[in-house]
Amino acid sequence: MDSKIKIEDAIKKVGGRFKLTVLVQKRIQELNKGAPRLVSSTSKNLIDVVLDEILQDKIHLVREEDMREIATTL
Protein backbone atom coordinates (compact mmCIF):
# COMPACT_ATOMS: atom_id res chain seq x y z
CA MET A 1 0.00 0.00 0.00
CA ASP A 2 1.28 3.46 -0.86
CA SER A 3 2.54 5.37 2.21
CA LYS A 4 0.54 8.46 1.28
CA ILE A 5 -2.68 6.44 1.14
CA LYS A 6 -1.81 4.78 4.47
CA ILE A 7 -1.32 8.17 6.10
CA GLU A 8 -4.60 9.56 4.74
CA ASP A 9 -6.49 6.43 5.86
CA ALA A 10 -4.88 6.63 9.32
CA ILE A 11 -5.80 10.33 9.63
CA LYS A 12 -9.43 9.45 8.93
CA LYS A 13 -9.35 6.55 11.37
CA VAL A 14 -7.94 8.53 14.33
CA GLY A 15 -9.79 11.78 13.64
CA GLY A 16 -7.14 14.20 12.46
CA ARG A 17 -3.49 14.89 11.71
CA PHE A 18 -2.65 16.09 15.21
CA LYS A 19 -4.14 12.98 16.82
CA LEU A 20 -2.27 10.79 14.35
CA THR A 21 0.99 12.56 15.16
CA VAL A 22 0.47 12.07 18.90
CA LEU A 23 -0.43 8.40 18.50
CA VAL A 24 2.52 7.67 16.19
CA GLN A 25 4.94 9.44 18.54
CA LYS A 26 3.71 7.60 21.63
CA ARG A 27 3.70 4.20 19.91
CA ILE A 28 7.20 4.66 18.48
CA GLN A 29 8.43 5.46 21.99
CA GLU A 30 6.86 2.21 23.21
CA LEU A 31 8.45 0.22 20.38
CA ASN A 32 11.85 1.79 21.04
CA LYS A 33 11.54 0.72 24.69
CA GLY A 34 10.98 -2.88 23.63
CA ALA A 35 7.21 -3.23 23.21
CA PRO A 36 6.31 -5.99 20.74
CA ARG A 37 4.93 -5.18 17.32
CA LEU A 38 1.22 -5.91 17.09
CA VAL A 39 1.32 -6.67 13.36
CA SER A 40 3.64 -8.77 11.28
CA SER A 41 5.79 -6.46 9.23
CA THR A 42 9.14 -6.78 7.56
CA SER A 43 9.56 -3.01 7.51
CA LYS A 44 12.37 -1.54 9.58
CA ASN A 45 10.60 1.82 9.43
CA LEU A 46 8.67 2.14 12.70
CA ILE A 47 6.29 4.70 11.22
CA ASP A 48 5.14 2.09 8.70
CA VAL A 49 4.71 -0.44 11.50
CA VAL A 50 2.63 2.00 13.57
CA LEU A 51 0.49 2.96 10.57
CA ASP A 52 -0.21 -0.73 9.95
CA GLU A 53 -1.14 -1.17 13.61
CA ILE A 54 -3.57 1.74 13.36
CA LEU A 55 -5.11 0.57 10.09
CA GLN A 56 -5.57 -2.94 11.48
CA ASP A 57 -7.26 -1.54 14.62
CA LYS A 58 -4.52 -2.85 16.91
CA ILE A 59 -3.98 0.55 18.57
CA HIS A 60 -5.96 3.74 19.02
CA LEU A 61 -5.66 7.01 20.88
CA VAL A 62 -7.38 7.10 24.26
CA ARG A 63 -8.26 10.46 25.76
CA GLU A 64 -6.89 11.28 29.20
CA GLU A 65 -10.44 11.69 30.53
CA ASP A 66 -11.28 8.18 29.36
CA MET A 67 -8.17 6.80 31.06
CA ARG A 68 -9.18 8.41 34.36
CA GLU A 69 -12.66 6.94 34.05
CA ILE A 70 -11.24 3.48 33.36
CA ALA A 71 -8.87 3.79 36.32
CA THR A 72 -11.69 4.64 38.72
CA THR A 73 -13.66 1.55 37.70
CA LEU A 74 -10.78 -0.83 38.38
N, C-alpha and C positions, 0 to 999 in steps of 0.2 A: 504494500500500500504506500502511496506517495506520502512523504512526511507532511507536506502542506495540507493534504486532505485529512491526515490523522490529527493535526493540530486543530483544524477547523471543527472536526467532529468532536474532539475533546472539549473545545471551548463551549460548544452547544450542550454537551453532556453535563459539564460542571456549572454552567451558568455565567460564563464571562471570562475574559482574558485575565483579569486580576486574580480571580479564584483559581484559574488553571495555573498561573504562575506560583501562587502560594502552595498549591497541592504538589506541583512538580518539585519545588524547592524542598518542602518537608520530606517528601518521599525519597528524594536523592540523598538527603542527609541520613535517613534511616538505612538505605542501601549501603552507603559508605561506612556506616557503623556496623555492618554485618547482617542486616536483616535479609532474609531470603527473598528471592524474586518470586512473585506470585503468578507469573506466566512463564512458559518456556520460550526463551528467546536466545538466539545466537549472537545478538547484537552486543557489542561492547559499549555502545553509547547508552548511558543510563536514561537519558531523556526518551529515547525510543522505547526502552523497557517500561518506563513509567507511563508513557502514552498508551502502550498496549495494555497495561494494568487498568488504566482508566476506561479504555474502550471495551474491555472485557468485564467491566463492573467488578473488578477485584478490589479497588480502592475508591474512596470518595471523600470529599471535604466535609467535615463535621463542624458545625458552628460551636463556638465556645459555650453558648447558652445551652445547647443540646448536651454537651459533655457534662455540664454542671447538673443538669436534670437527670442524666443517666447515673451520675455518681451518687445522687441523693437517694436513688431507688435501690442501690446495691446494699 
